[in-house]
Amino acid sequence: MDGGALVTPPEISVAIPTCNGRGLLEPCLEALDALSYPQDRVEILVYDNGSTDGTIAWLSERHARVRVLSSPHNEGFAAPCNRLAAAAGTRLVCFLNNDVRAEPDFLSMLTDVASSTRAACVGARVLSADGERIEFDGGTMNFLGHGAPLRNGALAADHAGDAEAFETLFASGAAMLVDREVFLSAGGFDEGYFAYFEDMDLGWRLWTLGERCVQAPMARVRHREHASEGLLPAGRRLALLERNALLSVVKNYEEARAGRVFRCALALIAEREKLASDPARRRACREGLLSATVALPDTERRAAELRTRRKRQDADIAPLFKDPWRAPIAGEAYARRQREAAELFGAADIFAPPPDASGSTEDSACA
């Protein structure tokens, strides 16, 4: 991205995937119409994932400026975003969830930070629907590939004055700006993920390829948390989190460390199945492991290709994890097993030693 002050605001394509989200799209599009950003510099694209609620007809009638792409069935989050980016007619693409409402200066803040930092990816602060709490303000990750949002649950008023952009491992797919060419060259979102952790995987991958991701806390959206999750069968979200974390480990670590961490992760997913208090989490461990096994050959091929293009080592990226010892499930019993397994497999050699207390929280994904 070009540095220097912006004179003419750059053209931007806002890309929104949706599935039976007509009721969510209405406030989302209304907020885009109210942006302070020049409307003639904004292209809006919506990808309809086989909706049966009349979304396409409604968009044609009520929002004629919106370009609509569609599929006869639900393709998740990753694939539609890639289709939208490929179809965009601008250098910058802003991905938005259909259940967010952007604040008026949202795009101006994102583009200013993109220009000043030259980062390939710029993330927005995601607030709760009422604006009182922070849901996402940068991404953290444990060494097993389980991502989590920074400052989740913090009072927005306590951080209202935050104005400085900062480096982050990844931005939330709910609201991020990317350089279209860099995004597509990096492979976009991994379509095998369907949904969840695809934004974490993208950010991690961009760092390995020599690019940067930054968080812009002054660019803000309000999010109806998990408003679209009812589209997934019960327990599917947790299974996808388990599966996609395993695949991210294989793909994004350097080869020798990827093998060590993957073996450690296999041992620990069995421990989570035994120790998780939630039956849905126990089932998700089994289902996530099975589906990761099916996807493993393709992931290994992608990993081999990415390693030929790698420009940063794991040790250079490790500080961006922020919370490498966070346990995916609560309880000291699991946290102790995680520490023991990491030592046994030599799986976390680039991180400081783990604390004695678990500090565990359940996995959380914002996008």
N, C-alpha and C positions, 0 to 999 in steps of 0.2 A: 504494500500500500504506500502511496506517495506521502512524504512528510510535508511539513509546512502548514501555514494557516490556510483555511478554506476560504476561497473567494466565492465561487459558484458552488452551491451544495451539490454533491455528486448524485447521480441517479441511483435509485435503489429499488430492488425487487423485494417485496415482502411476500414470503412464501408460507402458506398456512395449510397443513394437512388436516382433514376432517373426516369423521365417519358418524353419520346420524347426529351431527352437531349443529343443526340449524339454530336451535335456541341459544347455543353458545356463540355462534358466529355473529349474531345480531349485535351484541354489545362490543364484540371484538372489532367488527368493521366500523361501527359508529365511532369508536375511539380512534381508529386510523383516519377517519374523515375529519376528526377534530385536531389532528396533529398540527403543530406550528410549522412543521417542515413544508416546503413548497409542494403542493399537491401534484403539480405538473412534473415533478422529479421522482414521483413514487408510482411504481407499478405494483399492483396487487394480484397475486396468483393464489388460487385455492385448488388443492388436489382432493377430489371427493373419492373416498374409499368405499364405494358401493353403497352409499346411503340409501335408505328406503323411506326417509322422512321428507322427500321433496326438495332436498337442498339445492340441486342443480336448477330446477325450475324457479325456485325462489330467488336464487342469485341472479338468474337471467332477468327476472322481473324487477327486482329491487336494487340490484347492484350491478348494473350493466358494465361498469368499468372493470370489473373483476374478470381476469382470464381464468377459465376453469379447465383443469385437466381431470381425468377421472379413470377409475378402474371399476370393473363389475363386482369386485370383492375387496375385503379389507386387507390391505397390504402392510398394515402397521404404521410405524412412524418413519423408519429409516428410508425405505424405498421411495415413498412419496416425496420426501424431502430431496432426495437425489434427482428425481424426475423434475421437480420444480426448479432446482438449481440449473439443470441442463437446459430447461426451457426459458430461463430468465434472460432478459435482454439487456442486463446491466452488469457492471463489474462487481458491485456489492449486492449481496443477498442477505436479507434479514429473515431468519426462521422464527416463526411465532406459533405457539400452541393456539388452538381455537378457543381455549378457555382463559385467555388473558386479555386484559385491557391496558393498552399502553398509555402512559402519561403524555401530555401534549409535546414536551420537549424530548421525548424518548429517542427518536431518530437523530436529532441534532446532537445529543450527547454521545450517542454511539459513533457517529461519523467523526466528530471532533477527536475522540479518543483514538479511533482508527488512524486518523491522519497524524496525530502527534506521536503515537507509539510505533506506527508501522507494523502493528500486530496483524496476523492473518485472521485472527478470531477475537472478537470483543463481546463479552457477556454482559447482560443487564442484571441489575438487582431485581429479584422476584419477591414481591410482597404478598401477604395474604389478601384476600378479597376486600377486607375493610381497611387495608393499608397499615394496620397496627403492628404487625409482626413481619419479620424477615423470614422467608422460606429458603432463599438461596442468595449467597453473595460471594461466589467463588466455590470451587470444588476441592474436596479432600478425598484421599483414597488410602485404604490400607494395603499392605504389601500383597494381599491375596486378590486384588483387583476389585474390591467392593468400594464403590464411591459413596460419598455423602456430601450434603451441602454445608458450606461454611456459614456460621451464624444462624443456623436454623432455629427459629423460635425466639430470637432476640427481639427486643422492642425496637421498632423502627425509629422511634423518637430519640433513642439513645445513640443512633448513628445517622441522624438527619443531616449532620454537617459534613459527612464523609464526601470528599470531592476528588481525592487522588485515585487514579487508576492503579492497579497493582497486578502483578503476574499471578496467574492461576493455572493449575494443571488442566482444567477444562471449564467451559462455560455451560450453562444450562441450555438444553435444546428448546426450552420453553420460550427463550428470548435471546437470540445471539445474532451477531453480524459477522459474516465471513467474506473473505475475498473469494469470489466465485472460482477463479482459475486455480488458486491454491487448493481450495476445497475439493474440486473435481480431480485435480492431479494427485491429491493424497488418497483418492478412492472414495471420497464422501463418507457418509455414514455407512457402516457395515450392514448391508441388507439382510444378512443372515441373523442379525440380532432381533429383528422384528420391532422390538421396543425395549427400552430401559438399558442404561449404561452405554448406549450408542454415542451419546454426547461425551461421556468420559473417555471412551475408546478413541473417539476422534481427537480430542484434545491431547491425550497421551501420544497418539500417533503423530500429530503435528509437531510436538516437541521433539520427538525422535528424528523427524525429517528436517530439523533445523529452523522450524517456524516458532512463533510465540502466540500464546493466548493471554489476554488480559481481561480483568474484570473492571467494569465501569459502574461504580455504585451510584452515580448520579443519574444513570439511565435506568428508569424504573417502570415495571409493569405490575399490575395486580392480578393475582392468579386464583381462580376457583380450584383449590387444591384437589387433585385426583378426580376432577369432574368428568373426565373421559374414561376413567378406569372401569366403570361399570360395563364397558364393552367387552372386557376380557372375562373368561370364566373364572370362578373362584379359585384362588391359589395359583393362577397362571402368572401373575405378576412376580410372586416370590420365586417360582421356578425359572422365569426368565432372568431374574437377578442372579441366581446361582449359576445358571448356564453361561450367561454373558461374561460374568467375572472370570470364570475358568478360561474362556476363549480369549479374553483380553490379555491374560497372563501369558498364554502361549504366543500371542501375536506381537506384543509390544516390548517385552524384556529382551535383552541380548540373549543369544541362543543358549549359552551354558546356564545362565541364571534362570531363564524361562523353564528349563527342564527341572531344576531344583525346586523352584517355586510351584510348578505344576504338580510335582509329586507330593509336596507338602500340602497343597490345596486339596488333593484327592484324599489324603489322610484326614484332613480337618473337616471336609464335607461329611465324612462318615461320623465324626465326633459331633457335628451339629445335628445330624439326624438322631443321634442317641440322646443328646442333652437338651435339645430345643423343647421348650414348654408348650409350644403351639403345634398341634397336630398338622396344621396346614404347612408350617415350616418344615416339618419332618418329611412330609410328602414332597414338598418342593425340592428338598435335597436330592431325593431319589430321581425325580423327574428331570431336574436340572442336569444331574450327572449323566443320565441316559441320553438326553438330547445333545449335550456337549460332545459326548462320544461319537454320535452320528456326524456332527459338524467338524470334528477334529481334523480329518484329512484335508478338507478345503482350507481350514484355518492355518494349518501347517504350511500349505502352499503359499498362502498370502504372507505368512510370517517370513518365509524364505525370500520372497520378492522384496518385502519391505527392508530386510536387513541389507540388501544390496544398495539401498538408498539412504541408509541410516547416517546421520550426521552428529548425533549426540549420544553419549554413553549413559547408562542407567544412573551412575553416580552423579552425573550432572543434573538429572531430572529429579532424583530422590527428594531433595528439599521441598519440592512442590507437592509431594504427597501430604504433607502437614500432619497427618494422623496415621502413620503406618501400622500402629499396633491396635487400632480400634477393632474390637471384636464384632463380628456380624450378629451375634446373639448375646444376650445379657448373661451375667453370672461368672463368678470367679473360677468355677470348675472348667468352663470352656476357655477362659482367658489363660489359665495355667497350661492347658493342653496346647493352646496356640503358641505360647512361648516355647514350650518344650519341643514341639514339632519344628518350629522355625530354626531352633538350634540344631536339632538332629539332622535336618536336611540342608543346613547351611543356606537357608532360603532368604534371609533378610540381612545379609552381611553389609549392605550399604546404608543401613539405618542405625541410629543410636539404639542401645539396648532398651528393651521394653520396660515400662514401669511395673511395679509389683501389683498395683490395683488394675482392675480390668478397664474401667471407664467405658463399659460396653453400651452400645446403643443399637437398636435394630436398623437394618439397612433402610435407606431412604433415597428415593429418586424423584427429581423434580419434573423432569420432562415427561 
